[in-house]
Amino acid sequence: MNGGFSKILYRIAVPSECDRIREALLAFYFPEEILTRSYLEVNQTIIGPSEEHIQYVLSFVQQGMVALAIEEDHGTIVGVTIARCVKPATADELLALVPSAGTRRWAEMLRMYAHLEHTGDVCGRFRSRRSYHVFVLAVEPHFRRRAIGQKLMEFQLARGKSLRFRVVSADFTCEIAARIGERMDMRCVSAMSLNQYRNQAGENTFVTSSVNHIVSTYARYV
């Protein structure tokens, strides 16, 4: 114990932990994640992520790009951050997955991811062939205000450097997360209000009245 708090361990997830990571994401990531919460579809029957979305996120465990914060006393996952390798062609690759999407929800999420990659253009702005891109950052509510989110981001920055990435980037969907990026000397390269986004058909597929309606992309060299 440290100052009344149990010790938090930070490490890379292993494939055998996918079920636990899934439970953690469903408990304290997806219920608050702005893209999931703001998706708008007529006659939608589910609120929350599609199974395809969950499987996509978990696929990065196999690639060694998922970092966990573990409460030592009970071995509980209290924080998760997930990264993917982004390249100049990533936006097109994401759009290529749209026709095979099993639900419109997942198809629109893929389009949004592609749009964020296109507008952020991290590889182009930093003249790099790839970026270690964090797109999930979540901390269990009872463990917030302990700098766990920042420590997870610092862990991922070091992870990206160890994998020989020259650039680490991230999409932040709330002001608190964006401030973490600023404290880590990351530069905001793009910011978009979800309420202003339109898909290729001109539809407003993500709508929110929350004060957290800005999705911002940050990046830095490592």
MARBA-23770 format. One record per residue: x, y, z of N, C-alpha, C in turn; residue in three letters. Coordinates in steps of 0.1 Angstrom, whole numbers. Example, Ala and Ser with C-alpha at 12.3 -4.5 7.8 and 13.67 -1.06 7.14 Angstrom:
BEGIN
[[132, -57, 78], [123, -45, 78], [132, -33, 78], "ALA"]
[[128, -22, 71], [137, -11, 71], [129, 0, 79], "SER"]
//
This chain:
BEGIN
[[8, -12, 0], [0, 0, 0], [9, 13, 0], "MET"]
[[4, 23, -7], [12, 35, -8], [2, 47, -5], "ASN"]
[[4, 53, 7], [-5, 64, 10], [-20, 60, 10], "GLY"]
[[-23, 48, 14], [-36, 43, 15], [-41, 36, 2], "GLY"]
[[-33, 37, -9], [-37, 31, -22], [-29, 19, -24], "PHE"]
[[-35, 9, -30], [-28, -3, -34], [-19, 0, -46], "SER"]
[[-8, -8, -48], [1, -6, -59], [-5, -10, -72], "LYS"]
[[-2, -2, -82], [-6, -4, -96], [6, -9, -104], "ILE"]
[[4, -20, -111], [14, -25, -120], [11, -22, -135], "LEU"]
[[20, -19, -143], [18, -16, -157], [26, -26, -165], "TYR"]
[[19, -32, -175], [26, -42, -183], [18, -45, -196], "ARG"]
[[24, -52, -205], [17, -55, -218], [8, -67, -215], "ILE"]
[[-4, -67, -221], [-13, -78, -220], [-8, -90, -228], "ALA"]
[[-13, -102, -224], [-10, -114, -231], [-24, -120, -236], "VAL"]
[[-23, -128, -247], [-35, -133, -253], [-45, -141, -243], "PRO"]
[[-40, -147, -233], [-48, -155, -224], [-57, -145, -216], "SER"]
[[-54, -132, -216], [-62, -122, -208], [-73, -116, -216], "GLU"]
[[-76, -120, -228], [-86, -114, -237], [-100, -113, -231], "CYS"]
[[-104, -124, -224], [-117, -124, -218], [-118, -113, -207], "ASP"]
[[-107, -112, -199], [-107, -102, -188], [-107, -88, -194], "ARG"]
[[-99, -86, -204], [-98, -73, -211], [-112, -69, -217], "ILE"]
[[-118, -79, -223], [-132, -76, -228], [-141, -72, -217], "ARG"]
[[-141, -78, -205], [-150, -75, -194], [-146, -60, -189], "GLU"]
[[-134, -57, -189], [-130, -44, -184], [-134, -33, -194], "ALA"]
[[-133, -36, -207], [-137, -26, -217], [-152, -24, -217], "LEU"]
[[-160, -35, -215], [-174, -34, -214], [-179, -27, -201], "LEU"]
[[-171, -28, -191], [-174, -22, -178], [-171, -7, -177], "ALA"]
[[-159, -3, -182], [-156, 11, -180], [-150, 19, -192], "PHE"]
[[-150, 12, -204], [-146, 20, -216], [-158, 23, -225], "TYR"]
[[-164, 13, -230], [-175, 15, -240], [-186, 23, -234], "PHE"]
[[-190, 21, -221], [-202, 29, -216], [-200, 44, -216], "PRO"]
[[-187, 48, -216], [-184, 63, -216], [-178, 68, -229], "GLU"]
[[-173, 59, -238], [-166, 62, -250], [-175, 70, -259], "GLU"]
[[-171, 82, -263], [-180, 91, -270], [-184, 86, -284], "ILE"]
[[-176, 79, -291], [-181, 74, -304], [-192, 64, -303], "LEU"]
[[-190, 55, -293], [-200, 45, -290], [-213, 51, -285], "THR"]
[[-212, 60, -276], [-224, 66, -270], [-231, 75, -280], "ARG"]
[[-224, 82, -289], [-231, 92, -298], [-235, 86, -311], "SER"]
[[-233, 74, -314], [-237, 68, -327], [-252, 68, -328], "TYR"]
[[-257, 73, -339], [-271, 75, -341], [-276, 67, -353], "LEU"]
[[-286, 59, -351], [-292, 50, -361], [-307, 49, -359], "GLU"]
[[-314, 51, -369], [-329, 49, -368], [-332, 35, -365], "VAL"]
[[-341, 33, -355], [-346, 20, -351], [-334, 11, -346], "ASN"]
[[-324, 17, -340], [-313, 8, -335], [-318, 0, -323], "GLN"]
[[-313, -13, -323], [-318, -22, -313], [-308, -24, -302], "THR"]
[[-295, -20, -304], [-285, -21, -293], [-279, -8, -291], "ILE"]
[[-275, -6, -278], [-267, 5, -274], [-254, 0, -269], "ILE"]
[[-243, 4, -275], [-230, -2, -272], [-223, -6, -284], "GLY"]
[[-211, -12, -282], [-203, -17, -293], [-209, -29, -300], "PRO"]
[[-206, -31, -313], [-210, -43, -320], [-199, -53, -316], "SER"]
[[-202, -66, -318], [-192, -77, -316], [-180, -75, -324], "GLU"]
[[-182, -70, -337], [-171, -68, -346], [-161, -57, -340], "GLU"]
[[-167, -47, -334], [-159, -36, -328], [-151, -42, -317], "HIS"]
[[-157, -50, -308], [-150, -56, -297], [-138, -65, -302], "ILE"]
[[-141, -73, -312], [-131, -82, -317], [-120, -74, -323], "GLN"]
[[-123, -64, -330], [-113, -55, -336], [-103, -50, -326], "TYR"]
[[-109, -44, -315], [-101, -39, -304], [-92, -50, -298], "VAL"]
[[-98, -61, -295], [-90, -72, -289], [-79, -78, -298], "LEU"]
[[-81, -76, -311], [-71, -82, -320], [-57, -76, -318], "SER"]
[[-56, -65, -311], [-43, -59, -309], [-35, -64, -297], "PHE"]
[[-42, -73, -289], [-36, -80, -279], [-25, -89, -285], "VAL"]
[[-29, -96, -295], [-19, -105, -302], [-7, -98, -307], "GLN"]
[[-9, -85, -310], [2, -78, -316], [11, -71, -305], "GLN"]
[[7, -73, -293], [15, -67, -282], [14, -52, -280], "GLY"]
[[2, -47, -284], [0, -33, -284], [-11, -29, -273], "MET"]
[[-14, -38, -264], [-24, -35, -253], [-16, -34, -240], "VAL"]
[[-17, -23, -233], [-11, -22, -220], [-21, -21, -209], "ALA"]
[[-19, -27, -198], [-28, -28, -187], [-23, -21, -175], "LEU"]
[[-32, -16, -167], [-29, -12, -153], [-36, -22, -144], "ALA"]
[[-28, -29, -135], [-33, -40, -127], [-32, -36, -112], "ILE"]
[[-43, -37, -105], [-43, -34, -91], [-37, -47, -84], "GLU"]
[[-25, -45, -78], [-17, -56, -73], [-24, -65, -63], "GLU"]
[[-31, -59, -54], [-37, -67, -43], [-47, -78, -48], "ASP"]
[[-55, -75, -58], [-65, -84, -62], [-63, -88, -77], "HIS"]
[[-53, -83, -84], [-50, -86, -98], [-61, -81, -107], "GLY"]
[[-68, -70, -103], [-79, -65, -111], [-74, -55, -122], "THR"]
[[-79, -56, -134], [-76, -47, -144], [-83, -34, -141], "ILE"]
[[-76, -23, -139], [-82, -10, -136], [-79, 0, -147], "VAL"]
[[-71, -3, -157], [-68, 6, -168], [-64, -2, -180], "GLY"]
[[-68, 3, -192], [-65, -3, -204], [-61, 8, -215], "VAL"]
[[-51, 5, -222], [-48, 14, -233], [-44, 5, -245], "THR"]
[[-49, 8, -257], [-47, 0, -269], [-42, 9, -280], "ILE"]
[[-32, 3, -287], [-26, 11, -298], [-26, 2, -311], "ALA"]
[[-24, 8, -322], [-23, 1, -335], [-13, 8, -343], "ARG"]
[[-7, 1, -353], [2, 7, -362], [-5, 14, -373], "CYS"]
[[-2, 27, -374], [-9, 36, -385], [2, 39, -395], "VAL"]
[[-2, 37, -408], [6, 40, -419], [-1, 50, -429], "LYS"]
[[5, 55, -439], [-2, 64, -448], [-14, 58, -455], "PRO"]
[[-14, 45, -456], [-26, 38, -463], [-36, 33, -454], "ALA"]
[[-35, 36, -441], [-44, 30, -431], [-58, 35, -433], "THR"]
[[-61, 47, -436], [-75, 52, -439], [-81, 44, -450], "ALA"]
[[-74, 41, -461], [-79, 34, -472], [-82, 19, -468], "ASP"]
[[-73, 14, -460], [-74, 0, -455], [-87, -2, -446], "GLU"]
[[-89, 8, -438], [-101, 8, -429], [-114, 9, -438], "LEU"]
[[-114, 17, -448], [-126, 19, -457], [-128, 6, -465], "LEU"]
[[-117, -1, -468], [-118, -14, -475], [-126, -24, -467], "ALA"]
[[-126, -23, -454], [-133, -32, -445], [-148, -30, -445], "LEU"]
[[-152, -18, -449], [-166, -14, -447], [-176, -23, -454], "VAL"]
[[-174, -27, -467], [-184, -36, -474], [-186, -49, -467], "PRO"]
[[-176, -54, -459], [-178, -67, -453], [-183, -66, -438], "SER"]
[[-185, -54, -434], [-190, -51, -420], [-204, -58, -418], "ALA"]
[[-205, -65, -407], [-218, -72, -405], [-229, -63, -400], "GLY"]
[[-226, -51, -395], [-237, -42, -391], [-234, -28, -396], "THR"]
[[-244, -20, -397], [-242, -6, -401], [-234, 1, -390], "ARG"]
[[-236, -2, -378], [-229, 4, -367], [-214, 3, -369], "ARG"]
[[-209, -9, -371], [-195, -12, -373], [-190, -5, -386], "TRP"]
[[-198, -5, -396], [-194, 1, -409], [-192, 16, -407], "ALA"]
[[-201, 23, -399], [-199, 37, -397], [-188, 40, -387], "GLU"]
[[-185, 31, -378], [-173, 33, -369], [-160, 32, -378], "MET"]
[[-160, 22, -387], [-148, 21, -396], [-146, 34, -404], "LEU"]
[[-157, 39, -409], [-157, 52, -417], [-152, 63, -408], "ARG"]
[[-156, 64, -395], [-151, 74, -386], [-136, 72, -383], "MET"]
[[-132, 60, -381], [-118, 58, -378], [-110, 62, -391], "TYR"]
[[-114, 59, -403], [-107, 63, -415], [-107, 78, -416], "ALA"]
[[-118, 85, -413], [-118, 100, -413], [-108, 106, -404], "HIS"]
[[-107, 100, -392], [-98, 105, -382], [-84, 103, -387], "LEU"]
[[-81, 92, -393], [-67, 90, -398], [-64, 99, -409], "GLU"]
[[-74, 102, -418], [-72, 111, -429], [-70, 125, -424], "HIS"]
[[-78, 130, -415], [-77, 144, -411], [-65, 146, -402], "THR"]
[[-61, 136, -394], [-49, 137, -385], [-37, 136, -394], "GLY"]
[[-36, 128, -404], [-25, 126, -413], [-11, 127, -405], "ASP"]
[[-10, 119, -395], [2, 119, -386], [14, 116, -394], "VAL"]
[[13, 105, -402], [25, 101, -410], [30, 112, -419], "CYS"]
[[20, 119, -426], [24, 130, -435], [29, 142, -428], "GLY"]
[[23, 146, -417], [28, 157, -409], [41, 155, -403], "ARG"]
[[44, 143, -399], [57, 140, -392], [67, 133, -402], "PHE"]
[[63, 132, -414], [72, 126, -424], [77, 113, -419], "ARG"]
[[68, 104, -415], [72, 91, -410], [64, 80, -417], "SER"]
[[70, 69, -419], [63, 58, -426], [53, 51, -418], "ARG"]
[[53, 53, -404], [43, 47, -396], [43, 54, -382], "ARG"]
[[32, 52, -375], [31, 58, -361], [25, 48, -352], "SER"]
[[29, 48, -340], [23, 39, -329], [12, 47, -323], "TYR"]
[[-1, 43, -327], [-12, 52, -325], [-22, 46, -314], "HIS"]
[[-23, 53, -303], [-32, 49, -292], [-46, 54, -295], "VAL"]
[[-55, 44, -295], [-69, 48, -298], [-79, 44, -287], "PHE"]
[[-74, 37, -277], [-82, 34, -265], [-74, 38, -252], "VAL"]
[[-80, 45, -244], [-75, 49, -231], [-86, 49, -221], "LEU"]
[[-86, 40, -211], [-97, 40, -201], [-92, 36, -188], "ALA"]
[[-98, 42, -177], [-94, 39, -163], [-107, 37, -156], "VAL"]
[[-108, 26, -148], [-119, 23, -139], [-123, 35, -130], "GLU"]
[[-135, 39, -130], [-139, 52, -122], [-134, 53, -108], "PRO"]
[[-134, 42, -101], [-129, 42, -87], [-114, 44, -86], "HIS"]
[[-107, 43, -97], [-92, 44, -96], [-87, 57, -104], "PHE"]
[[-97, 66, -107], [-93, 78, -114], [-87, 88, -104], "ARG"]
[[-81, 99, -109], [-74, 109, -101], [-62, 103, -94], "ARG"]
[[-56, 93, -100], [-43, 87, -95], [-33, 87, -105], "ARG"]
[[-35, 94, -116], [-25, 96, -127], [-23, 82, -135], "ALA"]
[[-33, 73, -133], [-31, 60, -140], [-32, 62, -155], "ILE"]
[[-41, 71, -160], [-42, 73, -174], [-29, 78, -180], "GLY"]
[[-23, 88, -173], [-10, 93, -178], [1, 83, -178], "GLN"]
[[1, 75, -167], [12, 64, -166], [10, 54, -177], "LYS"]
[[-3, 51, -181], [-5, 42, -192], [0, 48, -205], "LEU"]
[[-3, 61, -207], [2, 67, -219], [17, 68, -220], "MET"]
[[24, 70, -208], [38, 70, -208], [44, 56, -211], "GLU"]
[[37, 46, -206], [41, 32, -208], [40, 29, -223], "PHE"]
[[29, 34, -230], [27, 32, -244], [38, 39, -252], "GLN"]
[[41, 51, -248], [51, 59, -255], [64, 52, -255], "LEU"]
[[68, 46, -243], [80, 38, -242], [79, 26, -250], "ALA"]
[[67, 20, -250], [65, 7, -258], [67, 10, -273], "ARG"]
[[61, 21, -278], [63, 25, -292], [78, 27, -295], "GLY"]
[[85, 34, -286], [99, 36, -289], [107, 23, -289], "LYS"]
[[103, 14, -280], [110, 1, -280], [108, -7, -293], "SER"]
[[96, -5, -299], [93, -12, -312], [98, -4, -324], "LEU"]
[[107, 6, -321], [114, 14, -331], [104, 22, -340], "ARG"]
[[93, 27, -334], [85, 37, -340], [92, 51, -337], "PHE"]
[[92, 59, -347], [97, 73, -346], [86, 83, -340], "ARG"]
[[74, 79, -342], [63, 88, -338], [52, 80, -330], "VAL"]
[[47, 86, -319], [36, 81, -312], [25, 91, -313], "VAL"]
[[13, 86, -315], [1, 95, -317], [-11, 89, -309], "SER"]
[[-21, 97, -308], [-33, 93, -300], [-45, 101, -304], "ALA"]
[[-57, 94, -304], [-70, 101, -305], [-75, 102, -291], "ASP"]
[[-79, 114, -287], [-84, 117, -274], [-99, 122, -275], "PHE"]
[[-108, 117, -267], [-122, 120, -269], [-127, 128, -256], "THR"]
[[-119, 133, -248], [-123, 141, -237], [-112, 150, -233], "CYS"]
[[-115, 161, -226], [-105, 172, -223], [-95, 166, -213], "GLU"]
[[-99, 158, -204], [-89, 152, -194], [-78, 144, -202], "ILE"]
[[-82, 136, -211], [-72, 128, -219], [-64, 137, -227], "ALA"]
[[-70, 148, -233], [-62, 157, -241], [-51, 164, -233], "ALA"]
[[-54, 167, -220], [-45, 173, -212], [-33, 164, -209], "ARG"]
[[-36, 151, -208], [-25, 141, -207], [-15, 142, -218], "ILE"]
[[-21, 143, -230], [-12, 144, -242], [-4, 157, -242], "GLY"]
[[-10, 168, -237], [-2, 181, -236], [9, 180, -226], "GLU"]
[[6, 173, -215], [17, 172, -205], [28, 163, -210], "ARG"]
[[25, 154, -219], [36, 146, -225], [42, 152, -237], "MET"]
[[40, 165, -239], [46, 172, -250], [42, 167, -264], "ASP"]
[[30, 162, -264], [24, 158, -277], [17, 171, -283], "MET"]
[[17, 172, -296], [11, 183, -303], [-2, 180, -309], "ARG"]
[[-12, 188, -307], [-25, 186, -313], [-24, 189, -328], "CYS"]
[[-27, 179, -336], [-26, 181, -351], [-39, 182, -358], "VAL"]
[[-50, 178, -351], [-64, 180, -356], [-74, 179, -345], "SER"]
[[-85, 185, -347], [-96, 184, -337], [-109, 185, -345], "ALA"]
[[-119, 177, -341], [-132, 177, -349], [-143, 175, -339], "MET"]
[[-154, 183, -341], [-166, 181, -333], [-174, 170, -340], "SER"]
[[-178, 161, -332], [-186, 150, -337], [-199, 155, -344], "LEU"]
[[-205, 165, -338], [-217, 170, -344], [-216, 176, -358], "ASN"]
[[-203, 179, -362], [-201, 185, -375], [-197, 174, -385], "GLN"]
[[-195, 162, -381], [-191, 151, -390], [-202, 146, -398], "TYR"]
[[-200, 143, -411], [-210, 137, -420], [-203, 126, -427], "ARG"]
[[-210, 115, -429], [-205, 104, -436], [-205, 106, -451], "ASN"]
[[-202, 96, -459], [-201, 99, -474], [-215, 102, -480], "GLN"]
[[-225, 98, -473], [-239, 101, -478], [-244, 115, -473], "ALA"]
[[-236, 121, -465], [-240, 134, -459], [-248, 133, -447], "GLY"]
[[-248, 121, -441], [-256, 118, -429], [-248, 122, -416], "GLU"]
[[-255, 127, -406], [-249, 130, -393], [-251, 118, -384], "ASN"]
[[-241, 109, -385], [-243, 96, -378], [-238, 96, -364], "THR"]
[[-232, 106, -359], [-227, 107, -346], [-232, 120, -340], "PHE"]
[[-240, 120, -330], [-246, 132, -324], [-245, 131, -309], "VAL"]
[[-240, 142, -303], [-239, 142, -288], [-242, 156, -283], "THR"]
[[-248, 157, -271], [-250, 170, -264], [-240, 171, -253], "SER"]
[[-231, 162, -252], [-221, 162, -241], [-211, 173, -243], "SER"]
[[-205, 178, -232], [-195, 188, -233], [-183, 182, -240], "VAL"]
[[-181, 169, -239], [-170, 162, -246], [-175, 157, -260], "ASN"]
[[-174, 167, -269], [-179, 163, -283], [-167, 165, -293], "HIS"]
[[-155, 168, -288], [-144, 170, -296], [-135, 158, -296], "ILE"]
[[-131, 153, -308], [-121, 142, -310], [-109, 149, -315], "VAL"]
[[-98, 148, -307], [-86, 154, -311], [-75, 144, -313], "SER"]
[[-66, 147, -322], [-54, 138, -325], [-42, 145, -321], "THR"]
[[-34, 138, -313], [-21, 144, -308], [-10, 135, -313], "TYR"]
[[2, 140, -314], [14, 132, -318], [27, 139, -314], "ALA"]
[[37, 131, -313], [51, 136, -310], [61, 126, -315], "ARG"]
[[73, 131, -317], [84, 122, -320], [89, 115, -307], "TYR"]
[[95, 103, -308], [100, 96, -296], [115, 92, -299], "VAL"]
//
